[in-house]
Amino acid sequence: MLPVDEAQTNISSSSLAFLQVSSCFGNHRASLLLAATHMSGLGLPVSRVQGHVYSLIGALGDDRFALMHVGYKHSLGADGFPKDLDVAYGYYSNVGAQSSIDHSQAHEMEQYIPEHIYLSNEEDLKSLTHESSDVFQYLEFQAERGDVEAQRRLGIMLYWGHNRVSKDIASAVKWFERSAVEMKDPSAMYDYSILLMKGQGVKRNYTRGFRLLKEAAALGSINALNGLGWYHGKIRKDYKNAVKYFEQAASNGSDDGMFNLGIYHLTGKIPDRPWRNESAAFQQFLNASRLGHVGASVEAAWYLSTGNLEGVSQDVERAVIMLRKVCEQNGHLGFMVREGLQAFLQDSREEALLKYILAAETGLTVAQTNAAHLCEELSLGYDCQWRYYNYSILNSQPHPSALLKMGDYYSSRGSRGAREDSLSSAERAVSMYSRAAHAGSPQGMYSLAALAQRGHILPAAILHSFNASLQDEPDSVMEKILRRCVEMEDEEAITPCSLALLGLQTGKALRKMTQNGAQLLLAYASLLSVFVLAVIMPLQSHFGSAGFPPRRRRTSSGSPYESREEGDGAEGGRWLTENGELWLRQAGDVAVTVAGVCLCVFWITLVYHLL
């Protein structure tokens, strides 16, 4: 680890005391922050024992973030926690159950769907909107004119609070209603019917909601089919029709339909098979979990963790991965990430770092990457950056920027470390850049090409992904990687990869030319031509600007013999000067012409080899 400047990250004793008191009074976000501080050494001496104590205090308080934090550390075996997937499952299953309940109450003001906005990505930041932005105003203008897509987007943004827009259920209902009633949009009809039945932002009206559901289903809404099943089963207790609609929805890819069928199998509500069928229920839960359904994932993970169901092998690791994905969709976690983004956009970097650290300790990739970015921006030392970048790359889908940062870190370590350490660091750098390249990062591909140029042998699996092999020459490997990189970049822009590819191809073309005697002579002639042009052109320019001296006019005074004698001498000198300069000009023109021809032939030959 690299040293940290303690002066920059020191936590005052009074702040520490306040956090401890807050933890004692049941604020377990304070417990989690104390745990992170003690284990990372950010402002305090590293004390894993103290960190573990505060982690467990928060988990015992049933705090979602603390539970995810301990489950995450046990799943990795990080920060002194023993790697134990069974223990990790226990913590994640608790959060999963809470997340399933939270998901049904996601419209609450302190819940937001986690948005993956990376602070280091300018495009992500530019995509954000808010009520006063031009994008939002334009959407409102289009919606008022009757644009169905604009109305739906506004309704979704206002209902869920997407893209920094504040939640406004009443306004969302207005747009859903207009799109549903006036424009007959099936998606909006479904959304509005559900709000009518739940009484969210509008007076509850089952009759009108049911009518809109039937119209939406008739217009092709798959979600409306599931909604009809819910209405028949929950309101009318008509399980036969409920199952019919659930099956139609599930067969068309509705995860809600699959989950509801699973519940009916589990509770014995299938009319033709009125018994508990866990095998059929598990299959429905598993199918829905693949589509990201929260409740289905919790149910399927339980069966996988125990292995008690006939035909289902125990797979705790898969259960943990499944539950972790569910927990990372938690609305309270999304709210914390949103607060961190708001603080960052308001130039409150320290507050943003605090929020992102709390979310990062749960294992959320976007929070870890943003926490590391803020550590770097606030100059908190490499330990802070290393901790969160390193955690983020251990996740299944790390952001390319984190992989590039870690690749640069390992590459720099390898260039200045001992030989054994250098080899290990170089291999790790190759691994980081390769993962970034596979994620579509042009910078990752460029860095791989740079490593190949420096003599590093890339693994066969990485070379194969670029249609290269271990038998290829380094230049050939570089060219294939850079070509793929150029394909990924903006074709109209001049990029590092395009410049590197041009330089590589030019070097190859020049080497081909030097292998042929005539072309080698042409290359030398071209170099001489450049020298000739550099000398002759200024001389010609000088003669052109200087001109010839004017002839002296004969005067009426003086001796005619004297005048003739002087005139003959002047004429002779002038003749020599004029002819000398004329010869120089003609010779210069010939030299420039020959030089130009040589250069033209040289460039034609070079372009031929390039093509």
C-alpha positions in Angstrom: 0.0 0.0 0.0 1.1 3.5 -0.7 1.3 6.0 2.2 -1.6 8.3 3.0 -1.3 11.9 4.0 -2.8 11.7 7.5 -3.3 15.5 7.6 -5.7 15.3 4.7 -7.9 12.5 6.2 -7.7 13.1 9.9 -11.0 12.8 11.7 -11.4 15.1 14.8 -12.0 13.4 18.1 -15.3 15.4 18.5 -16.6 14.0 15.2 -15.6 10.5 16.2 -17.4 10.9 19.5 -20.6 12.1 17.8 -20.5 9.1 15.5 -20.0 6.7 18.4 -22.9 8.3 20.4 -25.1 8.1 17.3 -24.3 4.5 16.8 -25.2 3.8 20.5 -28.6 5.4 20.0 -29.4 3.2 17.0 -28.2 5.2 14.0 -26.5 2.3 12.2 -25.4 4.3 9.3 -23.1 5.9 11.8 -22.1 2.3 12.8 -21.3 1.5 9.2 -19.3 4.7 8.7 -17.3 3.9 11.9 -16.7 0.4 10.6 -15.4 1.7 7.2 -13.2 4.3 8.9 -11.6 1.8 11.2 -11.0 -0.9 8.6 -9.7 1.5 5.9 -7.6 3.7 8.0 -9.1 6.9 6.6 -8.3 9.4 9.3 -7.8 6.7 12.0 -5.2 4.0 12.6 -6.3 0.7 11.0 -8.2 -1.5 13.5 -10.0 -4.4 12.0 -11.3 -5.5 15.4 -13.0 -2.2 15.9 -14.3 -2.3 12.4 -15.8 -5.7 12.8 -17.4 -4.6 16.1 -19.2 -1.7 14.5 -20.1 -3.8 11.4 -21.8 -6.4 13.6 -23.5 -3.6 15.7 -25.1 -2.3 12.5 -26.1 -5.7 11.3 -27.7 -6.6 14.6 -29.7 -3.4 14.2 -31.1 -4.9 11.0 -29.9 -1.9 9.0 -30.0 -2.7 5.3 -26.6 -1.2 4.5 -24.8 -2.8 7.4 -26.3 -6.2 6.5 -25.2 -5.9 2.9 -21.8 -4.7 4.1 -21.2 -7.8 6.2 -22.6 -10.1 3.6 -20.4 -8.6 1.0 -17.2 -8.9 3.1 -18.0 -12.5 3.9 -18.6 -13.3 0.3 -15.2 -12.0 -0.7 -13.3 -12.8 2.5 -12.2 -9.1 2.7 -11.1 -6.8 5.5 -10.4 -9.7 7.8 -13.8 -11.3 7.5 -13.5 -15.1 6.8 -14.9 -16.1 3.4 -18.1 -18.0 4.2 -20.9 -18.1 1.7 -23.3 -19.6 4.1 -22.9 -16.7 6.5 -23.0 -14.3 3.5 -26.3 -15.8 2.4 -27.8 -15.3 5.9 -27.1 -11.6 5.8 -28.2 -11.2 2.2 -31.4 -13.1 2.7 -32.4 -10.7 5.4 -31.8 -7.7 3.1 -33.5 -9.6 0.3 -36.7 -10.0 2.3 -36.6 -6.3 3.2 -36.0 -5.4 -0.4 -39.0 -7.4 -1.5 -41.2 -5.3 0.8 -39.4 -2.1 -0.2 -40.0 -2.8 -3.8 -43.8 -2.8 -3.2 -43.4 0.7 -1.6 -40.9 2.1 -4.1 -43.1 5.2 -4.7 -42.1 6.5 -1.2 -40.0 9.7 -1.2 -36.9 8.1 0.4 -36.7 5.4 -2.2 -35.2 5.7 -5.7 -34.2 3.2 -8.3 -30.3 3.2 -8.2 -29.0 5.0 -11.3 -25.6 4.2 -12.6 -24.1 7.7 -13.1 -20.3 7.7 -13.0 -18.7 11.0 -11.9 -15.7 10.5 -14.2 -18.0 10.1 -17.3 -18.9 13.5 -18.8 -21.6 11.9 -20.9 -23.3 10.5 -17.8 -23.3 13.9 -16.2 -24.6 15.6 -19.3 -27.5 13.1 -19.5 -29.0 14.3 -16.2 -32.1 16.4 -16.3 -34.1 18.3 -13.7 -37.3 20.4 -13.6 -35.6 23.6 -14.8 -33.5 22.0 -17.5 -34.1 22.5 -21.2 -34.6 18.8 -21.8 -37.4 18.6 -19.2 -39.0 21.8 -20.5 -38.9 20.4 -24.1 -40.5 17.1 -22.9 -43.3 19.1 -21.3 -43.8 21.1 -24.5 -44.0 17.9 -26.6 -46.3 16.3 -24.0 -48.6 19.2 -24.1 -48.8 18.9 -27.9 -49.9 15.3 -27.5 -46.6 13.4 -28.0 -47.4 9.9 -26.5 -43.7 9.1 -25.8 -43.1 12.4 -24.2 -46.1 12.0 -21.9 -45.0 8.5 -20.9 -41.4 9.6 -20.2 -42.6 12.5 -18.1 -44.9 10.2 -16.2 -42.2 7.7 -15.5 -39.6 10.4 -14.6 -42.0 12.1 -12.1 -43.3 8.8 -10.6 -39.9 7.2 -10.0 -37.7 10.3 -9.8 -35.4 9.4 -12.6 -32.5 11.7 -13.8 -32.5 14.0 -10.8 -36.2 14.8 -11.3 -38.0 15.1 -7.9 -40.9 12.6 -7.3 -44.3 14.1 -8.0 -47.0 11.4 -8.0 -49.9 13.8 -8.7 -48.1 15.2 -11.8 -47.1 11.7 -12.9 -50.8 10.6 -12.7 -51.8 13.6 -14.8 -49.5 12.5 -17.7 -50.4 8.8 -17.4 -54.1 9.7 -17.5 -53.8 12.0 -20.5 -51.7 9.4 -22.4 -54.1 6.6 -21.4 -57.5 8.3 -22.0 -56.8 10.8 -24.8 -54.0 8.9 -26.7 -55.1 5.3 -25.9 -51.5 4.3 -25.3 -51.5 0.7 -23.9 -48.5 1.1 -21.7 -49.9 4.3 -20.2 -53.3 2.7 -19.8 -51.7 -0.1 -17.8 -49.7 2.3 -15.6 -52.8 4.5 -14.9 -55.0 1.5 -14.2 -52.6 0.2 -11.5 -52.5 3.6 -9.9 -56.3 3.7 -9.9 -56.5 0.3 -8.2 -53.9 1.1 -5.6 -55.2 4.6 -5.0 -51.8 6.2 -5.5 -52.1 9.9 -6.5 -55.7 9.4 -7.4 -58.9 8.2 -5.7 -59.1 4.4 -5.8 -61.5 3.1 -8.5 -61.4 -0.6 -9.2 -64.2 -0.5 -11.8 -62.4 2.1 -14.0 -59.0 0.4 -13.4 -60.4 -3.0 -14.5 -61.9 -1.5 -17.7 -58.6 0.2 -18.6 -56.7 -3.1 -17.9 -59.0 -4.9 -20.4 -58.5 -2.2 -23.0 -54.7 -2.3 -22.6 -54.6 -6.1 -22.8 -56.7 -6.0 -26.0 -54.2 -3.5 -27.4 -51.3 -5.9 -26.7 -50.0 -4.9 -23.2 -48.4 -8.0 -21.6 -48.2 -6.3 -18.3 -52.0 -5.7 -18.5 -52.5 -9.5 -18.8 -50.7 -10.0 -15.5 -52.7 -7.1 -14.1 -56.0 -8.9 -15.1 -54.7 -12.0 -13.4 -54.0 -10.0 -10.2 -57.4 -8.4 -10.3 -59.3 -11.8 -10.8 -57.3 -13.5 -8.1 -57.0 -10.7 -5.5 -60.3 -8.9 -5.9 -62.7 -11.4 -7.4 -61.1 -14.6 -5.9 -61.5 -16.1 -9.3 -58.4 -18.3 -9.4 -59.2 -20.0 -12.7 -59.3 -16.8 -14.7 -56.3 -15.5 -12.7 -54.2 -18.5 -13.7 -55.3 -18.1 -17.3 -54.1 -14.5 -17.5 -50.9 -15.2 -15.5 -50.0 -18.0 -17.9 -50.7 -15.8 -20.9 -48.5 -13.1 -19.4 -45.7 -15.5 -18.4 -45.7 -17.1 -21.9 -45.1 -13.7 -23.3 -42.1 -12.9 -21.0 -43.7 -11.2 -18.0 -41.6 -11.8 -14.9 -44.5 -10.7 -12.7 -46.7 -13.4 -14.4 -44.0 -16.1 -13.8 -43.7 -15.0 -10.1 -47.5 -15.0 -9.6 -47.7 -18.5 -11.1 -45.0 -19.6 -8.8 -46.9 -18.3 -5.7 -50.1 -20.1 -6.9 -48.1 -23.4 -7.3 -46.6 -22.9 -3.8 -50.0 -22.2 -2.2 -52.0 -24.8 -4.1 -54.3 -22.3 -5.9 -54.0 -23.8 -9.3 -57.6 -25.0 -9.9 -56.7 -28.2 -11.8 -53.9 -29.0 -9.4 -54.9 -27.9 -5.9 -51.8 -29.0 -4.0 -48.5 -27.5 -3.1 -46.0 -28.0 -5.9 -42.6 -26.7 -4.9 -40.8 -28.0 -8.0 -43.2 -26.1 -10.4 -43.0 -23.1 -8.1 -39.2 -23.1 -8.1 -39.0 -23.3 -11.9 -41.3 -20.3 -12.2 -39.3 -18.4 -9.6 -36.0 -19.2 -11.3 -37.3 -18.1 -14.7 -38.6 -14.8 -13.2 -35.3 -14.3 -11.3 -33.4 -14.3 -14.6 -35.4 -11.3 -15.7 -34.5 -9.5 -12.4 -37.7 -10.0 -10.4 -37.0 -9.2 -6.7 -39.5 -11.5 -5.0 -38.8 -14.4 -7.3 -35.0 -14.1 -6.7 -35.5 -14.3 -3.0 -37.6 -17.4 -3.3 -35.3 -19.1 -5.8 -32.2 -18.3 -3.7 -33.8 -20.0 -0.7 -34.2 -23.3 -2.6 -30.6 -23.0 -4.0 -29.1 -22.3 -0.6 -30.7 -25.4 1.0 -30.7 -27.9 -1.8 -33.7 -29.6 -0.1 -35.9 -29.7 -3.2 -35.7 -32.9 -5.2 -33.8 -32.3 -8.4 -32.2 -29.0 -7.2 -28.6 -29.2 -6.1 -27.3 -27.0 -3.4 -25.5 -23.9 -4.8 -24.9 -21.3 -2.1 -22.6 -19.2 -4.3 -25.3 -18.9 -6.9 -27.9 -18.0 -4.2 -25.6 -15.3 -2.9 -25.0 -13.8 -6.3 -28.8 -13.8 -7.0 -29.6 -12.1 -3.7 -26.8 -9.6 -4.1 -28.3 -8.4 -7.4 -31.7 -8.0 -5.6 -30.2 -6.1 -2.8 -28.4 -3.7 -5.2 -31.8 -2.7 -6.5 -33.0 -1.5 -3.1 -34.7 1.8 -3.2 -33.0 3.1 0.0 -29.6 2.4 -1.5 -30.7 4.3 -4.6 -31.7 7.2 -2.4 -28.2 7.3 -0.8 -26.5 7.2 -4.2 -28.9 10.0 -5.4 -27.9 12.1 -2.4 -24.2 11.6 -3.2 -24.8 12.7 -6.7 -26.7 15.8 -5.6 -23.9 16.8 -3.2 -21.3 16.3 -6.0 -23.3 18.5 -8.4 -23.6 21.2 -5.7 -19.8 21.1 -5.3 -19.9 19.6 -1.8 -17.2 16.9 -2.5 -16.7 15.9 1.2 -20.5 15.2 1.7 -20.6 13.4 -1.6 -17.7 11.2 -0.6 -19.4 10.4 2.7 -22.6 9.3 0.9 -20.8 7.2 -1.7 -18.6 5.5 1.0 -21.8 4.3 2.8 -23.1 2.9 -0.4 -19.7 1.6 -1.5 -19.4 -0.5 1.6 -22.5 -2.5 0.6 -20.7 -3.6 -2.6 -22.4 -1.4 -5.1 -20.1 -1.0 -8.1 -21.1 2.6 -9.1 -20.7 3.8 -5.5 -17.3 2.2 -5.2 -16.1 3.7 -8.5 -17.4 7.2 -7.6 -15.9 7.0 -4.0 -12.5 6.2 -5.5 -12.9 9.0 -8.0 -13.6 11.5 -5.2 -10.7 10.1 -3.1 -8.5 11.0 -6.1 -10.1 14.4 -6.7 -9.8 15.3 -3.0 -6.1 14.1 -3.0 -6.7 11.6 -0.1 -3.9 9.3 -1.1 -3.6 6.1 -3.0 -4.9 3.9 -0.2 -8.4 5.5 -0.5 -8.4 5.1 -4.3 -6.9 1.6 -4.1 -9.5 0.4 -1.6 -12.6 1.3 -3.7 -11.2 0.8 -7.2 -9.9 -2.6 -6.0 -13.3 -3.6 -4.6 -15.1 -2.4 -7.7 -13.0 -4.6 -10.1 -13.8 -7.7 -7.9 -17.5 -7.3 -9.0 -18.9 -9.1 -12.0 -19.4 -5.9 -14.1 -16.9 -3.3 -13.1 -16.8 0.1 -14.9 -14.0 0.3 -17.5 -12.7 3.5 -15.8 -11.9 1.5 -12.6 -10.2 -1.3 -14.6 -8.1 1.3 -16.4 -7.1 3.0 -13.1 -6.0 -0.3 -11.7 -4.2 -1.2 -14.9 -2.3 2.1 -14.7 -1.5 1.4 -11.0 -0.1 -2.1 -11.7 1.7 -0.9 -14.8 3.5 1.9 -12.8 4.3 -0.5 -10.0 5.8 -3.0 -12.5 8.0 -0.3 -14.1 9.6 0.7 -10.8 9.5 -2.5 -8.7 11.7 -5.6 -8.3 11.8 -8.1 -11.1 9.5 -10.7 -9.6 7.0 -8.0 -8.5 7.3 -6.4 -11.9 6.3 -9.6 -13.7 3.3 -10.1 -11.4 2.3 -6.4 -11.8 2.6 -6.6 -15.6 0.4 -9.6 -15.7 -2.2 -7.9 -13.5 -2.0 -4.8 -15.7 -2.6 -6.9 -18.8 -5.6 -8.5 -17.1 -7.1 -5.1 -16.1 -6.6 -3.6 -19.6 -8.0 -6.8 -21.2 -11.2 -6.6 -19.1 -11.6 -3.0 -20.0 -11.1 -3.8 -23.7 -13.7 -6.5 -23.5 -16.1 -4.0 -21.9 -15.7 -1.9 -25.1 -13.1 0.6 -23.8 -10.9 2.1 -26.6 -8.4 3.2 -23.9 -8.1 -0.4 -22.7 -7.3 -1.5 -26.2 -4.7 1.3 -26.6 -3.0 0.3 -23.4 -2.9 -3.3 -24.4 -1.2 -2.3 -27.7 1.3 -0.2 -25.7 2.1 -3.2 -23.5 2.6 -5.4 -26.6 4.9 -2.7 -28.1 7.0 -2.8 -24.9 7.6 -6.5 -25.3 5.0 -8.0 -23.0 3.5 -11.2 -24.3 -0.3 -11.1 -24.1 -2.1 -14.3 -23.0 -3.5 -16.5 -25.8 -7.1 -16.0 -24.7 -6.7 -12.2 -25.0 -5.0 -12.5 -28.4 -7.7 -14.8 -29.7 -10.4 -12.1 -28.9 -8.6 -9.8 -31.4 -8.1 -12.6 -34.0 -4.4 -12.8 -33.1 -2.2 -15.6 -31.9 1.1 -16.2 -30.1 2.8 -16.9 -33.4 2.0 -13.3 -34.7 4.7 -10.7 -34.7 4.4 -7.9 -32.1 3.6 -5.4 -34.9 0.8 -7.6 -36.2 -0.7 -8.0 -32.7 -0.6 -4.2 -32.2 -2.2 -3.6 -35.6 -5.1 -6.0 -34.9 -5.7 -4.5 -31.5 -5.5 -0.9 -32.8 -7.8 -1.7 -35.7 -10.4 -2.9 -33.3 -9.9 0.2 -31.2 -10.5 2.5 -34.2 -13.7 0.6 -35.0 -14.9 1.3 -31.5 -14.1 5.0 -31.6 -15.7 8.0 -33.5 -14.7 7.5 -37.1 -14.6 11.3 -37.8 -12.4 12.2 -34.8 -8.6 11.9 -34.6 -8.0 9.6 -31.7 -4.9 8.1 -30.0 -5.7 4.7 -31.5 -6.0 6.1 -35.1 -2.8 8.1 -34.7 -1.0 5.0 -33.2 -2.3 2.8 -36.1 -1.1 5.4 -38.7 2.3 5.5 -37.1 2.6 1.7 -37.0 1.5 1.3 -40.6 3.8 4.0 -41.8 6.7 2.4 -40.0 5.9 -1.0 -41.6 5.7 0.7 -45.0 9.1 2.3 -44.6 10.6 -0.9 -43.6 9.2 -2.6 -46.7 10.7 0.1 -48.8 14.1 -0.3 -47.4 14.1 -4.0 -48.3 14.2 -3.1 -52.0 17.3 -1.6 -53.5 15.5 0.7 -55.9 13.1 1.9 -53.3 15.9 2.4 -50.8 17.6 4.6 -53.3 14.3 6.5 -53.8 14.1 7.0 -50.1 17.6 8.5 -49.9 16.8 10.6 -53.0 13.7 11.9 -51.3 15.7 12.9 -48.2 18.2 14.7 -50.5 15.2 16.4 -52.3 14.0 17.8 -49.0 17.5 19.2 -48.4 17.6 20.7 -52.0 14.2 22.3 -51.5 15.2 23.7 -48.2 18.2 25.4 -49.8 17.0 26.3 -53.3 13.6 27.8 -52.4 14.9 30.5 -50.1 17.6 31.4 -52.8 15.0 31.8 -55.5 12.8 33.8 -53.2 15.8 36.1 -52.5 16.6 36.7 -56.1 13.0 37.3 -57.0 12.7 40.0 -54.4 16.1 41.6 -55.1 15.7 42.0 -58.9 18.3 43.5 -61.3 19.9 46.9 -60.9 18.5 49.6 -63.3 20.5 50.7 -66.3 22.2 54.1 -66.1 20.9 56.7 -68.5 23.4 58.6 -70.7 23.5 62.4 -70.0 24.3 65.2 -72.5 27.3 66.4 -70.5 30.7 64.8 -70.5 33.0 63.3 -73.1 31.4 60.8 -75.5 34.5 58.6 -75.3 34.3 58.5 -71.5 30.7 57.7 -71.6 31.2 54.9 -74.1 34.0 53.4 -72.1 32.0 53.5 -68.9 29.0 52.0 -70.7 31.0 49.1 -72.2 32.3 48.1 -68.7 28.9 48.4 -67.1 27.2 46.4 -69.9 29.8 43.6 -69.5 29.3 43.4 -65.7 25.5 43.5 -66.1 25.6 40.7 -68.7 27.6 38.5 -66.4 25.3 39.2 -63.5 22.1 38.7 -65.5 23.4 35.4 -67.0 24.7 34.1 -63.7 21.4 34.7 -62.0 19.5 33.3 -64.9 21.6 30.1 -64.8 21.0 29.9 -61.0 17.3 30.2 -61.5 17.2 27.6 -64.3 19.3 25.2 -62.2 17.1 25.9 -59.2 14.0 25.2 -61.2 15.4 21.9 -62.5 16.4 20.9 -58.9 13.0 21.8 -57.6 11.3 19.8 -60.4 13.5 16.7 -59.8 13.0 17.0 -56.0 9.3 17.3 -56.5 9.2 14.2 -58.8 11.3 12.2 -56.3 9.0 13.2 -53.4 5.8 12.4 -55.4 7.2 9.0 -56.4 8.3 8.4 -52.8 4.8 9.2 -51.4 3.0 7.1 -54.0 5.2 4.2 -53.2 4.6 4.7 -49.4 0.8 4.9 -49.9 1.0 1.8 -52.1 2.7 -0.1 -49.2 0.2 1.4 -46.7 -2.7 0.1 -48.8 
